[in-house]
């Protein structure tokens, strides 16, 4: 098996010193590491120390004559199997989100066609700042993997989220992304119970069972124009889909939420993409692939007008205009046969009668793995509670009515179990 290659970009935060330990752990796992250091990173860790740990040259200057005569930044960006930024400062996250390339590190990140994992570390106020959260949402939407920081005391004396995760946890995440077996025994010569960071890693995995998983959620209705002021839609508030996205993020997943026209706040840690029509939603879903699981909660309108006039349709002496309709794309069914079909594909069925029977029919017709069916004959659409029937080829699992956020958490724990089993 070919040795997996990591390009590690170290930026200038106080946590940069942990990058040396990370390199040591990765090399013990049998991985190859090449390092790029920003100028500010060298204020915390010397290039000589990093060179000794990687057993390779350390790169840092954009206009090194030898490197750039061979188009060095392109080669560095393409020769790795995974690009890791650790620590990732607020500064480099902002540059990545804006597409700025003003040094070797940012130029590599703009030129790479390989997966990218950013491991942020910064002051809690910087982490919580709307600009940082906006940049993180954009990066997630662009396909960058983000490893959430730990919460705790910081070098600046403050407490909260923003601490760099311990190197064993970062090494485990990197191995998972590369499909490389992670041997916690190799983090030291001792047993897993005494491995530095081992307990933290076990706790992280227990509380974040979806860590490393990419989850796609669709939510809300679609609006299909009849004319500039009228549209066809379903009565979906989007609340259940947003609750599911929030639960997935809370369990450690990288979540892309594709939302129809709703007035709901974006859940923390979720990358949101707003759409209006079924065609828009289909395009956004395609762009979000590949993912590990897709949970298609959106109530997509079944039909749209063949042609919507540019001007408002006026009443004309009692003559009722004909509405010529055509079917919208079946996004769920198309995912079932897609080249990048999610490992777990879940559809929703909003029914007013024969709930389980119609869900079983839909499961066979759509080709998905689960159908989550619910009775919408009451006030479920827009209400605070829901009740589910999860229909699979193996049977039906019925859940009693609960708050939508409780249902969402329970569903995502079931998704985590399914993904863990492969």
PADO-53753 format. One record per atom (N, C-alpha, C): x, y, z. Coordinates in steps of 0.05 Angstrom, whole numbers, padded with zeros to 5 digits, always signed. Example, Ala and Ser with C-alpha at 12.3 -4.5 7.8 and 13.67 -1.06 7.14 Angstrom:
! PADO-53753
+00264-00114+00156;+00246-00090+00156;+00264-00066+00156;+00257-00045+00142;+00273-00021+00143;+00258+00001+00157;
This chain:
! PADO-53753
+00017-00024+00000;+00000+00000+00000;+00018+00025+00000;+00012+00044-00017;+00028+00069-00019;+00025+00085+00007;+00048+00097+00015;+00048+00114+00039;+00031+00139+00034;+00013+00144+00053;-00004+00168+00051;+00013+00193+00057;+00008+00214+00042;+00024+00238+00045;+00007+00262+00055;+00018+00275+00075;+00004+00298+00087;+00021+00323+00083;+00008+00344+00073;+00021+00370+00073;+00010+00386+00096;+00027+00392+00116;+00019+00406+00140;+00027+00435+00138;+00007+00453+00139;+00011+00481+00139;+00008+00492+00168;+00030+00503+00178;+00030+00513+00206;+00029+00544+00205;+00009+00555+00218;+00007+00584+00219;+00013+00595+00246;+00014+00621+00249;+00025+00634+00272;+00007+00638+00296;+00001+00617+00310;-00014+00619+00335;+00003+00607+00357;-00004+00613+00382;+00011+00602+00405;+00011+00572+00405;-00011+00560+00394;-00013+00531+00393;+00005+00518+00372;+00020+00534+00358;+00037+00522+00337;+00057+00502+00348;+00064+00505+00373;+00084+00486+00385;+00073+00458+00384;+00047+00454+00385;+00035+00427+00384;+00038+00414+00357;+00045+00429+00337;+00048+00417+00310;+00072+00398+00309;+00092+00403+00326;+00115+00384+00327;+00106+00357+00337;+00090+00357+00358;+00080+00332+00369;+00061+00318+00349;+00045+00334+00335;+00028+00322+00315;+00044+00308+00293;+00065+00321+00284;+00082+00308+00264;+00093+00281+00274;+00102+00281+00299;+00113+00257+00311;+00092+00234+00311;+00068+00241+00319;+00047+00221+00320;+00040+00210+00292;+00038+00228+00273;+00031+00220+00246;+00052+00202+00234;+00077+00208+00239;+00098+00191+00228;+00099+00164+00242;+00091+00163+00267;+00089+00137+00281;+00066+00120+00269;+00046+00134+00258;+00024+00120+00245;+00032+00110+00217;+00056+00116+00208;+00065+00108+00182;+00057+00127+00159;+00053+00152+00167;+00045+00172+00147;+00069+00190+00140;+00070+00200+00116;+00091+00219+00108;+00081+00247+00112;+00098+00264+00123;+00090+00292+00129;+00111+00311+00117;+00101+00331+00102;+00117+00353+00092;+00105+00378+00103;+00121+00397+00111;+00111+00421+00125;+00116+00447+00110;+00096+00464+00112;+00098+00492+00103;+00093+00509+00127;+00110+00529+00132;+00106+00547+00155;+00103+00576+00145;+00083+00590+00156;+00081+00618+00150;+00103+00633+00165;+00108+00658+00157;+00128+00674+00170;+00122+00677+00200;+00097+00682+00207;+00090+00685+00235;+00093+00659+00251;+00089+00636+00237;+00092+00611+00251;+00121+00607+00261;+00140+00618+00246;+00168+00614+00253;+00175+00630+00278;+00157+00648+00287;+00161+00662+00313;+00155+00644+00337;+00141+00622+00332;+00134+00603+00353;+00149+00577+00351;+00154+00567+00327;+00168+00542+00323;+00190+00547+00302;+00214+00538+00307;+00235+00543+00287;+00233+00523+00264;+00239+00532+00239;+00239+00514+00216;+00258+00490+00220;+00280+00495+00235;+00299+00473+00240;+00286+00451+00256;+00271+00458+00277;+00256+00438+00293;+00237+00422+00275;+00222+00437+00259;+00202+00423+00242;+00216+00406+00221;+00239+00415+00211;+00253+00399+00191;+00263+00373+00203;+00273+00374+00228;+00282+00350+00242;+00259+00330+00245;+00235+00340+00253;+00212+00323+00257;+00202+00311+00232;+00201+00326+00210;+00190+00316+00185;+00211+00300+00169;+00236+00304+00176;+00258+00293+00161;+00257+00302+00132;+00251+00327+00128;+00248+00338+00101;+00253+00368+00103;+00256+00380+00080;+00258+00409+00079;+00232+00422+00088;+00234+00445+00101;+00210+00461+00108;+00207+00483+00088;+00182+00487+00078;+00177+00507+00058;+00164+00531+00070;+00171+00555+00060;+00159+00579+00071;+00160+00603+00053;+00179+00604+00034;+00182+00628+00018;+00169+00624-00010;+00151+00641-00017;+00137+00639-00042;+00156+00641-00066;+00177+00657-00063;+00193+00663-00087;+00221+00651-00084;+00223+00628-00070;+00248+00613-00070;+00254+00605-00099;+00277+00612-00109;+00283+00609-00138;+00281+00580-00147;+00293+00562-00130;+00293+00533-00138;+00265+00522-00138;+00250+00528-00116;+00223+00517-00114;+00205+00527-00137;+00206+00553-00142;+00187+00564-00161;+00196+00560-00190;+00221+00553-00194;+00229+00545-00221;+00216+00519-00229;+00207+00504-00209;+00192+00479-00213;+00163+00483-00207;+00154+00508-00206;+00126+00514-00198;+00120+00501-00172;+00136+00507-00151;+00135+00493-00126;+00108+00494-00112;+00094+00517-00113;+00069+00517-00098;+00048+00499-00111;+00050+00495-00137;+00031+00476-00150;+00038+00448-00143;+00064+00441-00144;+00073+00414-00137;+00066+00407-00108;+00071+00425-00090;+00065+00420-00062;+00035+00416-00058;+00018+00430-00073;-00011+00428-00069;-00022+00403-00081;-00007+00391-00100;-00018+00367-00114;-00006+00341-00105;+00017+00342-00093;+00031+00317-00086;+00021+00304-00060;+00005+00319-00044;-00005+00308-00019;-00031+00294-00023;-00038+00275-00005;-00064+00263-00005;-00084+00279+00012;-00073+00295+00030;-00090+00312+00048;-00073+00336+00056;-00086+00359+00055;-00074+00384+00065;-00086+00391+00092;-00069+00395+00112;-00078+00401+00139;-00067+00428+00148;-00085+00446+00157;-00075+00471+00169;-00078+00469+00199;-00056+00469+00213;-00056+00465+00242;-00033+00479+00255;-00037+00498+00272;-00063+00510+00278;-00072+00528+00255;-00099+00531+00252;-00110+00549+00232;-00119+00574+00247;-00106+00596+00243;-00113+00621+00256;-00138+00634+00243;-00149+00653+00257;-00172+00668+00246;-00164+00682+00220;-00139+00690+00219;-00128+00705+00196;-00128+00687+00171;-00118+00663+00174;-00116+00646+00150;-00144+00636+00142;-00162+00631+00161;-00189+00624+00155;-00203+00645+00139;-00198+00671+00146;-00210+00693+00132;-00199+00695+00103;-00173+00691+00101;-00161+00691+00074;-00171+00668+00057;-00174+00645+00068;-00184+00622+00053;-00212+00627+00043;-00229+00638+00061;-00257+00643+00054;-00259+00664+00032;-00240+00683+00031;-00241+00704+00011;-00225+00697-00014;-00211+00675-00014;-00195+00667-00037;-00170+00684-00040;-00159+00694-00018;-00134+00710-00019;-00110+00691-00020;-00091+00698-00037;-00066+00682-00039;-00042+00701-00039;-00033+00709-00015;-00012+00729-00014;+00014+00718-00001;+00015+00692+00003;+00040+00679+00011;+00039+00650+00002;+00059+00635+00009;+00060+00607-00001;+00037+00591+00009;+00031+00593+00035;+00010+00577+00047;-00017+00582+00034;-00025+00607+00031;-00051+00613+00020;-00052+00607-00010;-00029+00609-00024;-00028+00602-00052;-00032+00572-00056;-00019+00556-00039;-00023+00527-00039;-00052+00520-00035;-00065+00533-00016;-00093+00527-00009;-00111+00534-00032;-00105+00555-00047;-00122+00563-00070;-00117+00545-00094;-00092+00533-00095;-00085+00517-00119;-00091+00487-00115;-00096+00478-00090;-00098+00450-00086;-00124+00438-00096;-00123+00413-00105;-00147+00399-00113;-00151+00375-00094;-00138+00375-00071;-00139+00354-00052;-00156+00362-00028;-00166+00342-00012;-00182+00349+00012;-00166+00366+00031;-00180+00384+00044;-00167+00403+00063;-00180+00401+00090;-00164+00398+00111;-00174+00398+00138;-00162+00422+00153;-00179+00439+00164;-00170+00461+00180;-00176+00455+00209;-00156+00460+00226;-00158+00455+00255;-00155+00482+00269;-00177+00497+00273;-00174+00524+00284;-00165+00525+00313;-00151+00546+00319;-00143+00552+00347;-00141+00582+00350;-00155+00594+00369;-00155+00623+00372;-00168+00630+00398;-00167+00655+00406;-00181+00666+00429;-00211+00661+00426;-00224+00656+00448;-00253+00650+00448;-00269+00672+00435;-00262+00697+00440;-00277+00719+00428;-00273+00720+00397;-00249+00714+00389;-00244+00712+00360;-00260+00689+00348;-00261+00666+00362;-00276+00643+00352;-00306+00650+00349;-00317+00663+00369;-00345+00669+00370;-00353+00693+00353;-00334+00708+00343;-00340+00732+00327;-00356+00724+00302;-00377+00740+00296;-00393+00734+00272;-00377+00731+00246;-00355+00747+00244;-00339+00745+00219;-00326+00717+00217;-00315+00707+00240;-00302+00681+00239;-00323+00659+00234;-00346+00661+00246;-00367+00641+00241;-00377+00642+00213;-00378+00666+00201;-00386+00669+00174;-00365+00656+00155;-00340+00661+00161;-00318+00649+00145;-00319+00619+00147;-00324+00608+00171;-00325+00579+00174;-00348+00567+00158;-00371+00581+00159;-00394+00571+00143;-00387+00571+00113;-00373+00592+00104;-00366+00593+00075;-00346+00570+00068;-00327+00565+00086;-00307+00545+00081;-00320+00517+00080;-00339+00512+00099;-00353+00487+00098;-00369+00484+00072;-00382+00505+00064;-00397+00504+00039;-00378+00499+00015;-00353+00508+00017;-00333+00504-00004;-00321+00476-00003;-00328+00460+00017;-00318+00433+00019;-00294+00429+00038;-00286+00451+00052;-00264+00448+00071;-00274+00434+00096;-00259+00415+00106;-00266+00401+00131;-00256+00418+00154;-00273+00421+00175;-00266+00437+00198;-00267+00419+00223;-00245+00418+00238;-00245+00403+00263;-00251+00423+00285;-00272+00419+00300;-00280+00439+00320;-00259+00440+00342;-00254+00465+00352;-00235+00468+00374;-00245+00457+00400;-00227+00452+00419;-00235+00444+00446;-00243+00469+00462;-00256+00463+00485;-00263+00485+00503;-00247+00482+00528;-00236+00505+00538;-00220+00504+00562;-00205+00530+00566;-00186+00529+00586;-00170+00552+00592;-00150+00557+00569;-00145+00582+00564;-00127+00590+00542;-00103+00605+00552;-00083+00607+00535;-00058+00621+00543;-00064+00650+00550;-00085+00662+00539;-00091+00690+00545;-00106+00693+00571;-00112+00671+00584;-00126+00672+00610;-00156+00669+00608;-00167+00669+00584;-00196+00667+00582;-00203+00637+00579;-00229+00631+00580;-00239+00604+00580;-00262+00602+00560;-00262+00580+00544;-00283+00576+00525;-00273+00561+00501;-00289+00559+00480;-00281+00545+00455;-00259+00560+00441;-00240+00546+00430;-00219+00559+00415;-00192+00546+00419;-00190+00528+00439;-00165+00513+00443;-00160+00493+00421;-00135+00490+00413;-00128+00469+00393;-00133+00442+00406;-00147+00424+00392;-00150+00396+00403;-00122+00384+00407;-00121+00364+00425;-00096+00351+00431;-00087+00335+00406;-00060+00334+00402;-00050+00321+00378;-00060+00292+00373;-00065+00275+00393;-00076+00249+00387;-00103+00250+00373;-00120+00269+00382;-00147+00272+00370;-00144+00282+00342;-00126+00300+00337;-00122+00310+00309;-00111+00288+00291;-00092+00272+00302;-00081+00250+00286;-00102+00230+00280;-00120+00224+00298;-00142+00205+00293;-00160+00215+00271;-00166+00241+00272;-00183+00253+00251;-00170+00251+00224;-00144+00257+00222;-00129+00255+00197;-00130+00227+00186;-00124+00207+00204;-00125+00179+00195;-00152+00171+00184;-00173+00181+00198;-00200+00174+00189;-00206+00185+00161;-00197+00209+00156;-00201+00222+00130;-00186+00207+00108;-00163+00196+00115;-00146+00182+00095;-00154+00152+00093;-00173+00143+00109;-00179+00115+00109;-00156+00098+00119;-00140+00110+00137;-00117+00097+00148;-00122+00088+00177;-00118+00063+00183;-00123+00053+00210;-00107+00069+00231;-00121+00078+00252;-00108+00093+00273;-00102+00075+00297;-00077+00073+00304;-00069+00056+00326;-00062+00074+00349;-00080+00076+00369;-00075+00093+00392;-00050+00085+00408;-00043+00059+00406;-00019+00049+00420;+00006+00063+00410;+00005+00072+00384;+00029+00085+00373;+00032+00114+00381;+00013+00124+00396;+00016+00151+00406;+00036+00152+00429;+00042+00129+00441;+00063+00127+00461;+00068+00097+00464;+00087+00090+00481;+00093+00062+00485;+00076+00049+00507;+00055+00064+00516;+00040+00054+00539;+00012+00046+00530;-00004+00036+00549;-00030+00027+00543;-00048+00050+00537;-00071+00045+00523;-00089+00067+00516;-00099+00083+00540;-00101+00070+00563;-00111+00085+00586;-00091+00105+00597;-00065+00103+00589;-00045+00121+00599;-00034+00138+00576;-00045+00136+00553;-00035+00152+00530;-00042+00181+00535;-00022+00200+00534;-00029+00228+00536;-00049+00236+00515;-00071+00247+00524;-00092+00255+00505;-00111+00232+00498;-00105+00207+00506;-00122+00185+00499;-00149+00187+00511;-00151+00195+00536;-00177+00199+00549;-00193+00220+00536;-00179+00242+00528;-00193+00264+00514;-00204+00255+00488;-00188+00238+00474;-00196+00228+00448;-00220+00209+00451;-00220+00192+00471;-00242+00174+00476;-00267+00189+00482;-00264+00210+00499;-00287+00227+00506;-00298+00241+00481;-00280+00251+00464;-00289+00265+00440;-00305+00247+00422;-00294+00222+00418;-00308+00203+00401;-00335+00195+00412;-00337+00193+00439;-00362+00186+00452;-00383+00208+00448;-00375+00233+00451;-00394+00255+00450;-00398+00265+00421;-00380+00258+00403;-00381+00267+00375;-00380+00243+00357;-00401+00226+00358;-00400+00201+00342;-00401+00207+00312;-00408+00231+00304;-00408+00238+00275;-00384+00254+00267;-00363+00255+00284;-00339+00269+00277;-00327+00257+00252;-00320+00274+00233;-00308+00264+00208;-00329+00257+00186;-00354+00258+00193;-00375+00251+00174;-00387+00277+00162;-00392+00276+00136;-00405+00298+00122;-00434+00292+00118;-00451+00309+00128;-00480+00305+00128;-00494+00327+00112;-00512+00319+00094;-00528+00338+00079;-00557+00337+00088;-00568+00360+00094;-00596+00361+00102;-00610+00382+00084;-00634+00374+00074;-00651+00394+00060;-00675+00400+00078;-00684+00424+00077;-00706+00432+00095;-00723+00454+00083;-00748+00456+00093;-00766+00476+00084;-00781+00470+00058;-00796+00488+00048;-00811+00484+00023;-00794+00493-00001;-00805+00490-00024;-00795+00505-00048;-00818+00522-00058;-00811+00544-00070;-00832+00562-00082;-00828+00561-00112;-00850+00554-00126;-00850+00552-00155;-00867+00573-00166;-00855+00592-00180;-00870+00616-00189;-00892+00609-00209;-00915+00622-00204;-00937+00622-00224;-00935+00648-00240;-00930+00669-00226;-00924+00695-00238;-00907+00710-00217;-00900+00735-00220;-00882+00748-00201;-00893+00751-00173;-00919+00747-00168;-00929+00750-00141;-00942+00725-00130;-00945+00704-00145;-00958+00679-00136;-00940+00655-00140;-00943+00635-00123;-00926+00612-00126;-00940+00587-00115;-00930+00563-00123;-00939+00538-00113;-00919+00530-00091;-00930+00520-00068;-00912+00512-00046;-00926+00492-00028;-00910+00479-00011;-00920+00462+00010;-00919+00477+00036;-00935+00468+00056;-00937+00482+00081;-00915+00472+00100;-00890+00476+00093;-00868+00467+00110;-00855+00492+00124;-00851+00490+00150;-00838+00512+00165;-00808+00509+00164;-00798+00485+00159;-00769+00480+00159;-00759+00473+00187;-00775+00474+00208;-00766+00471+00235;-00754+00443+00240;-00766+00422+00229;-00755+00395+00234;-00728+00392+00220;-00726+00401+00195;-00700+00399+00181;-00678+00414+00195;-00685+00439+00204;-00665+00455+00218;-00656+00442+00244;-00675+00429+00258;-00669+00415+00283;-00651+00391+00277;-00655+00378+00255;-00638+00355+00248;-00610+00365+00241;-00608+00387+00227;-00582+00398+00220;-00567+00406+00246;-00581+00418+00264;-00568+00426+00290;-00559+00402+00305;-00575+00381+00306;-00568+00356+00321;-00543+00343+00308;-00542+00343+00281;-00519+00331+00268;-00493+00346+00274;-00495+00373+00274;-00471+00389+00281;-00463+00385+00309;-00482+00382+00328;-00476+00378+00356;-00462+00352+00361;-00467+00332+00343;-00454+00306+00346;-00428+00305+00330;-00419+00327+00320;-00392+00329+00308;-00391+00328+00278;-00413+00327+00265;-00413+00325+00235;-00407+00351+00222;-00397+00350+00198;-00396+00374+00181;-00421+00375+00165;-00438+00395+00170;-00465+00395+00160;-00469+00417+00139;-00481+00409+00117;-00490+00428+00096;-00520+00427+00097;-00532+00450+00102;-00562+00452+00103;-00571+00468+00079;-00587+00456+00062;-00598+00469+00039;-00627+00476+00046;-00633+00501+00048;-00658+00510+00059;-00675+00525+00038;-00700+00517+00036;-00719+00532+00020;-00726+00558+00034;-00746+00573+00024;-00753+00599+00035;-00766+00597+00062;-00749+00600+00083;-00759+00600+00111;-00745+00622+00126;-00757+00630+00149;-00746+00651+00165;-00737+00639+00192;-00715+00623+00190;-00704+00610+00214;-00674+00616+00216;-00665+00618+00240;-00636+00624+00245;-00620+00599+00237;-00596+00603+00226;-00578+00581+00219;-00568+00568+00245;-00570+00542+00248;-00559+00529+00272;-00529+00533+00274;-00518+00534+00298;-00489+00538+00301;-00473+00515+00288;-00451+00522+00275;-00434+00502+00263;-00444+00490+00237;-00465+00502+00225;-00477+00491+00201;-00473+00510+00178;-00465+00499+00155;-00462+00514+00130;-00489+00514+00116;-00500+00538+00112;-00527+00540+00101;-00526+00551+00073;-00542+00539+00055;-00546+00548+00028;-00575+00553+00023;-00583+00577+00017;-00611+00584+00012;-00619+00580-00017;-00642+00568-00022;-00652+00564-00049;-00681+00571-00049;-00693+00573-00073;-00721+00579-00075;-00737+00557-00089;-00728+00547-00111;-00743+00528-00127;-00731+00500-00125;-00746+00481-00135;-00736+00453-00136;-00712+00451-00153;-00711+00465-00176;-00688+00465-00193;-00663+00475-00178;-00667+00497-00163;-00646+00508-00147;-00636+00488-00127;-00654+00475-00114;-00647+00455-00093;-00632+00432-00105;-00641+00422-00128;-00627+00400-00141;-00598+00408-00147;-00594+00432-00157;-00567+00441-00164;-00549+00443-00139;-00561+00453-00117;-00546+00456-00092;-00539+00429-00080;-00557+00410-00082;-00551+00382-00073;-00528+00370-00089;-00529+00373-00115;-00508+00363-00132;-00481+00375-00124;-00480+00401-00119;-00455+00414-00112;-00445+00405-00085;-00462+00397-00067;-00454+00389-00039;-00442+00361-00038;-00446+00345-00059;-00436+00317-00059;-00406+00317-00063;-00392+00297-00053;-00402+00273-00039;-00406+00279-00009;-00424+00264+00003;-00429+00265+00031;-00433+00236+00041;-00431+00233+00067;-00434+00206+00079;-00464+00199+00082;-00480+00219+00089;-00508+00214+00092;-00524+00239+00083;-00546+00234+00070;-00564+00255+00061;-00591+00251+00074;-00602+00271+00087;-00627+00270+00100;-00646+00290+00087;-00663+00281+00070;-00679+00298+00053;-00706+00304+00065;-00705+00325+00082;-00729+00333+00097;-00747+00352+00082;-00735+00366+00063;-00750+00388+00049;-00776+00378+00036;-00796+00395+00038;-00822+00389+00024;-00821+00402-00003;-00809+00388-00022;-00805+00400-00049;-00832+00399-00064;-00839+00421-00076;-00864+00421-00092;-00863+00401-00114;-00884+00386-00118;-00884+00365-00139;-00885+00376-00167;-00897+00400-00170;-00901+00411-00197;-00892+00440-00198;-00887+00449-00222;-00881+00478-00226;-00895+00486-00252;-00898+00511-00256;-00911+00521-00281;-00891+00517-00304;-00902+00509-00327;-00885+00505-00350;-00872+00531-00358;-00887+00553-00356;-00876+00579-00362;-00890+00600-00344;-00875+00614-00328;-00886+00635-00311;-00883+00662-00325;-00905+00676-00329;-00903+00702-00343;-00887+00722-00326;-00875+00742-00340;-00860+00762-00326;-00877+00783-00312;-00902+00785-00320;-00920+00804-00308;-00943+00789-00293;-00954+00802-00273;-00975+00790-00257;-00999+00783-00275;-01010+00759-00270;-01034+00751-00285;-01058+00766-00273;-01073+00780-00290;-01096+00796-00281;-01122+00781-00284;-01140+00786-00266;-01167+00775-00269;-01180+00788-00293;-01195+00772-00308;-01206+00782-00334;-01235+00774-00336;-01252+00788-00322;-01281+00784-00325;-01291+00756-00320;-01279+00743-00300;-01288+00716-00293;-01275+00694-00309;-01259+00700-00329;-01245+00679-00343;-01221+00669-00327;-01222+00644-00320;-01201+00632-00303;-01178+00622-00320;-01154+00633-00317;-01132+00624-00334;-01124+00595-00328;-01116+00581-00348;-01107+00553-00344;-01078+00554-00334;-01073+00535-00316;-01046+00533-00305;-01033+00507-00316;-01014+00511-00333;-01001+00488-00346;-00977+00480-00329;-00978+00456-00317;-00957+00447-00299;-00940+00424-00310;-00916+00422-00299;-00898+00400-00306;-00886+00390-00280;-00877+00365-00279;-00865+00354-00255;-00838+00366-00249;-00833+00370-00223;-00806+00378-00214;-00788+00353-00214;-00762+00357-00214;-00743+00335-00211;-00747+00320-00185;-00743+00294-00185;-00745+00278-00160;-00717+00277-00149;-00711+00295-00131;-00683+00297-00120;-00676+00272-00105;-00694+00262-00089;-00688+00238-00073;-00682+00214-00090;-00699+00209-00110;-00695+00186-00128;-00669+00188-00144;-00663+00213-00152;-00638+00217-00168;-00613+00211-00151;-00615+00217-00125;-00592+00211-00108;-00588+00181-00104;-00609+00166-00105;-00608+00137-00101;-00592+00123-00123;-00591+00135-00147;-00576+00123-00169;-00552+00140-00177;-00545+00159-00161;-00523+00178-00167;-00496+00164-00164;-00476+00173-00180;-00449+00162-00178;-00437+00167-00151;-00446+00189-00138;-00436+00195-00111;-00459+00190-00091;-00473+00168-00093;-00495+00162-00075;-00485+00162-00046;-00498+00176-00028;-00490+00175+00000;-00492+00146+00011;-00474+00140+00030;-00476+00114+00043;-00502+00109+00056;-00514+00130+00067;-00540+00129+00079;-00558+00150+00067;-00580+00142+00055;-00598+00161+00041;-00625+00159+00055;-00635+00181+00066;-00659+00181+00081;-00679+00201+00069;-00703+00191+00063;-00724+00208+00053;-00746+00213+00074;-00762+00233+00070;-00784+00239+00088;-00810+00236+00073;-00831+00228+00087;-00857+00225+00075;-00878+00238+00093;-00889+00260+00084;-00910+00274+00099;-00937+00263+00089;-00951+00249+00105;-00976+00236+00097;-01000+00244+00114;-01024+00241+00103;-01048+00247+00118;-01065+00222+00124;-01057+00200+00111;-01071+00174+00116;-01052+00151+00108;-01058+00128+00119;-01042+00104+00113;-01012+00110+00113;-01004+00121+00135;-00977+00132+00138;-00955+00112+00131;-00956+00089+00145;-00935+00069+00141;-00937+00056+00114;-00962+00050+00105;-00965+00037+00078;-00954+00055+00056;-00960+00081+00057;-00950+00099+00036;-00919+00101+00038;-00909+00101+00063;-00880+00103+00066;-00866+00078+00055;-00877+00055+00059;-00865+00030+00048;-00865+00031+00017;-00886+00041+00006;-00887+00044-00023;-00866+00064-00033;-00863+00086-00019;-00843+00106-00026;-00815+00096-00023;-00810+00079-00003;-00783+00068+00001;-00775+00051-00023;-00793+00034-00032;-00787+00018-00055;-00784+00034-00081;-00801+00054-00084;-00801+00070-00108;-00776+00088-00110;-00768+00100-00088;-00746+00119-00089;-00719+00107-00088;-00716+00083-00077;-00690+00070-00076;-00672+00080-00053;-00684+00092-00032;-00668+00102-00010;-00666+00080+00012;-00652+00086+00033;-00647+00067+00055;-00669+00068+00076;-00677+00092+00083;-00698+00096+00103;-00718+00116+00092;-00743+00112+00101;-00763+00133+00098;-00773+00141+00126;-00772+00166+00132;-00782+00176+00157;-00810+00188+00151;-00830+00175+00161;-00858+00182+00155;-00871+00195+00179;-00887+00215+00174;-00903+00227+00196;-00930+00236+00186;-00948+00238+00205;-00976+00246+00199;-00978+00276+00201;-00984+00289+00179;-00986+00318+00179;-01015+00328+00177;-01033+00311+00185;-01061+00319+00183;-01069+00339+00205;-01052+00341+00226;-01057+00360+00248;-01041+00385+00244;-01026+00393+00266;-01011+00418+00265;-00981+00413+00264;-00973+00390+00253;-00944+00383+00253;-00929+00404+00237;-00939+00411+00213;-00925+00431+00197;-00927+00458+00210;-00905+00467+00221;-00904+00493+00235;-00906+00489+00265;-00914+00465+00274;-00916+00460+00303;-00889+00454+00316;-00890+00450+00343;-00865+00445+00358;-00859+00416+00361;-00879+00398+00356;-00876+00369+00361;-00878+00353+00336;-00870+00328+00338;-00872+00310+00315;-00872+00281+00325;-00880+00263+00309;-00878+00234+00314;-00870+00220+00289;-00852+00201+00291;-00840+00189+00268;-00846+00159+00266;-00847+00149+00241;-00845+00121+00235;-00821+00118+00216;-00801+00104+00225;-00777+00100+00208;-00781+00073+00194;-00784+00074+00168;-00790+00051+00152;-00765+00043+00137;-00756+00018+00140;-00733+00007+00126;-00742-00020+00114;-00724-00032+00099;-00730-00058+00087;-00733-00080+00109;-00723-00074+00133;-00724-00093+00155;-00748-00090+00173;-00763-00068+00169;-00787-00064+00186;-00793-00035+00192;-00809-00031+00213;-00818-00004+00220;-00811+00001+00249;-00799+00024+00255;-00793+00033+00282;-00809+00058+00287;-00829+00056+00305;-00847+00079+00310;-00839+00093+00335;-00837+00120+00334;-00829+00136+00357;-00853+00153+00365;-00858+00156+00391;-00881+00172+00400;-00875+00202+00396;-00896+00217+00399;-00894+00246+00395;-00875+00259+00415;-00857+00275+00405;-00838+00290+00422;-00832+00316+00409;-00817+00333+00424;-00809+00358+00412;-00791+00353+00389;-00792+00371+00369;-00777+00366+00344;-00747+00364+00349;-00736+00380+00368;-00707+00378+00373;-00700+00351+00386;-00718+00340+00403;-00713+00314+00415;-00714+00292+00394;-00733+00294+00376;-00735+00274+00354;-00710+00276+00337;-00701+00300+00331;-00678+00304+00314;-00653+00292+00326;-00649+00296+00352;-00625+00284+00365;-00626+00254+00364;-00650+00242+00370;-00653+00213+00369;-00648+00202+00341;-00658+00216+00321;-00653+00208+00293;-00624+00208+00286;-00610+00230+00294;-00581+00232+00287;-00564+00212+00302;-00572+00204+00326;-00558+00183+00340;-00561+00157+00325;-00585+00152+00314;-00590+00128+00298;-00573+00129+00273;-00571+00152+00260;-00555+00155+00237;-00526+00149+00243;-00516+00160+00266;-00488+00155+00274;-00483+00125+00278;-00501+00111+00290;-00498+00082+00293;-00497+00068+00266;-00514+00076+00248;-00515+00063+00222;-00489+00068+00206;-00479+00092+00207;-00454+00099+00193;-00430+00084+00206;-00430+00081+00232;-00408+00067+00246;-00407+00038+00238;-00431+00026+00232;-00432-00002+00224;-00425-00006+00195;-00421+00016+00181;-00414+00015+00152;-00438+00010+00135;
